[in-house]
């Protein structure tokens, strides 16, 4: 069994090798990981949901609307999560606040995240709705904050 120290040395060697062979990929991953979220205070989620309901049309189905809102919130609080690299986990506490807002279990939030990822990759209309809601919500909040 390898010790903790020998594993870290192995990871460093692999990291240096990958960095030498694929410098563009490593730079992209580092840039992606260092991406700053728009918001960090998760207590704003209920206020963001109220703003979101004002922005979106009431014609859309409730489930679809919730999926769009979850996608927007994840983009605002954890921009790395929906990246092309699929080994990132959701920011700690974000699913708890979403659970409180929608009055559902944490498991249902966790199960909806892969569905949202799939919808973002496959359906142009869903991706468009998320982008529009994201930019509208971001501009509304930036207007209200002095």
C-alpha positions as CSV (number, residue, x, y, z in Angstrom):
1,X,0.0,0.0,0.0
2,X,1.3,3.4,-1.0
3,X,1.8,6.1,1.6
4,X,0.2,9.4,1.4
5,X,3.5,11.1,0.6
6,X,4.2,8.7,-2.3
7,X,0.7,9.3,-3.8
8,X,1.2,13.1,-3.8
9,X,4.6,12.7,-5.5
10,X,2.9,10.5,-8.1
11,X,0.2,13.0,-8.7
12,X,2.7,15.8,-9.1
13,X,4.7,13.7,-11.6
14,X,1.5,13.0,-13.6
15,X,0.5,16.7,-13.4
16,X,3.9,17.9,-14.7
17,X,3.9,15.3,-17.5
18,X,0.4,16.3,-18.6
19,X,1.3,20.0,-18.3
20,X,4.3,19.4,-20.6
21,X,2.4,17.3,-23.1
22,X,-0.8,19.4,-23.2
23,X,-0.1,23.0,-21.9
24,X,-3.3,24.4,-23.5
25,X,-5.5,21.9,-21.7
26,X,-3.9,22.6,-18.3
27,X,-4.2,26.3,-18.8
28,X,-7.8,25.9,-19.6
29,X,-8.5,23.8,-16.6
30,X,-6.7,26.2,-14.3
31,X,-8.6,29.2,-15.8
32,X,-11.9,27.2,-15.3
33,X,-11.2,26.3,-11.7
34,X,-10.2,29.8,-10.8
35,X,-13.4,31.3,-12.2
36,X,-15.1,33.5,-9.6
37,X,-18.8,33.1,-8.8
38,X,-21.1,36.1,-9.2
39,X,-22.7,35.6,-5.8
40,X,-21.4,33.9,-2.6
41,X,-24.1,34.8,-0.1
42,X,-26.6,31.9,-0.4
43,X,-29.2,33.6,1.7
44,X,-30.1,35.7,-1.4
45,X,-31.6,32.7,-3.1
46,X,-35.2,33.4,-2.0
47,X,-34.9,37.0,-3.2
48,X,-33.4,35.8,-6.5
49,X,-36.3,33.4,-6.9
50,X,-38.8,36.2,-6.5
51,X,-36.9,38.3,-9.1
52,X,-36.8,35.2,-11.4
53,X,-40.5,34.7,-11.2
54,X,-41.1,38.3,-12.2
55,X,-38.7,38.0,-15.1
56,X,-40.0,34.7,-16.6
57,X,-43.3,34.3,-18.3
58,X,-46.1,32.5,-16.5
59,X,-46.8,30.4,-19.6
60,X,-43.9,28.1,-19.1
61,X,-44.5,24.9,-17.1
62,X,-43.7,24.9,-13.4
63,X,-41.2,22.0,-13.7
64,X,-39.4,23.6,-16.6
65,X,-39.3,27.0,-14.8
66,X,-37.7,25.3,-11.8
67,X,-35.1,23.6,-13.9
68,X,-34.2,26.9,-15.6
69,X,-34.0,28.6,-12.1
70,X,-31.7,25.8,-10.7
71,X,-29.5,26.2,-13.8
72,X,-29.3,29.9,-13.4
73,X,-28.6,29.7,-9.6
74,X,-25.8,27.1,-10.2
75,X,-24.3,29.4,-12.9
76,X,-24.4,32.3,-10.5
77,X,-23.0,30.6,-7.5
78,X,-20.9,27.8,-9.0
79,X,-19.9,28.6,-12.6
80,X,-17.5,25.7,-12.9
81,X,-20.2,23.0,-12.4
82,X,-21.7,23.2,-15.9
83,X,-18.4,23.2,-17.6
84,X,-17.3,20.5,-20.1
85,X,-15.2,18.9,-17.4
86,X,-17.6,16.6,-15.5
87,X,-15.6,15.8,-12.3
88,X,-16.7,18.9,-10.4
89,X,-19.1,18.6,-7.5
90,X,-21.8,21.2,-6.6
91,X,-20.7,23.9,-4.2
92,X,-21.3,22.9,-0.5
93,X,-24.6,24.2,0.8
94,X,-26.1,25.2,-2.5
95,X,-28.4,22.2,-2.8
96,X,-29.6,22.8,0.8
97,X,-30.7,26.3,0.0
98,X,-32.4,25.2,-3.2
99,X,-34.1,22.4,-1.2
100,X,-35.5,25.0,1.2
101,X,-36.7,27.2,-1.6
102,X,-38.6,24.5,-3.5
103,X,-39.6,22.6,-0.3
104,X,-38.4,19.3,-1.6
105,X,-35.7,16.8,-0.7
106,X,-32.0,17.3,-1.4
107,X,-32.1,14.1,-3.5
108,X,-34.5,15.6,-5.9
109,X,-32.3,18.6,-6.4
110,X,-29.3,16.3,-6.9
111,X,-31.2,14.1,-9.4
112,X,-32.3,17.2,-11.4
113,X,-28.7,18.4,-11.9
114,X,-27.7,15.7,-14.4
115,X,-31.0,16.4,-16.2
116,X,-30.1,20.1,-16.4
117,X,-26.6,19.3,-17.7
118,X,-28.1,17.1,-20.4
119,X,-30.7,19.7,-21.3
120,X,-28.0,22.4,-21.6
121,X,-26.0,20.2,-23.9
122,X,-28.8,18.9,-26.1
123,X,-31.6,21.5,-26.2
124,X,-30.9,24.9,-27.7
125,X,-34.1,26.3,-26.4
126,X,-33.4,25.4,-22.8
127,X,-29.8,26.7,-23.1
128,X,-31.2,30.0,-24.6
129,X,-33.8,30.3,-21.8
130,X,-31.1,29.8,-19.1
131,X,-28.8,32.4,-20.7
132,X,-31.6,35.0,-21.1
133,X,-32.8,34.4,-17.5
134,X,-29.2,34.5,-16.2
135,X,-28.4,37.8,-17.9
136,X,-31.7,39.4,-16.9
137,X,-31.4,38.3,-13.3
138,X,-27.8,39.4,-13.1
139,X,-28.6,42.8,-14.5
140,X,-31.6,43.2,-12.2
141,X,-29.5,42.5,-9.2
142,X,-26.6,44.7,-10.3
143,X,-29.1,47.5,-10.7
144,X,-30.5,47.1,-7.2
145,X,-27.1,46.9,-5.6
146,X,-25.5,50.3,-5.2
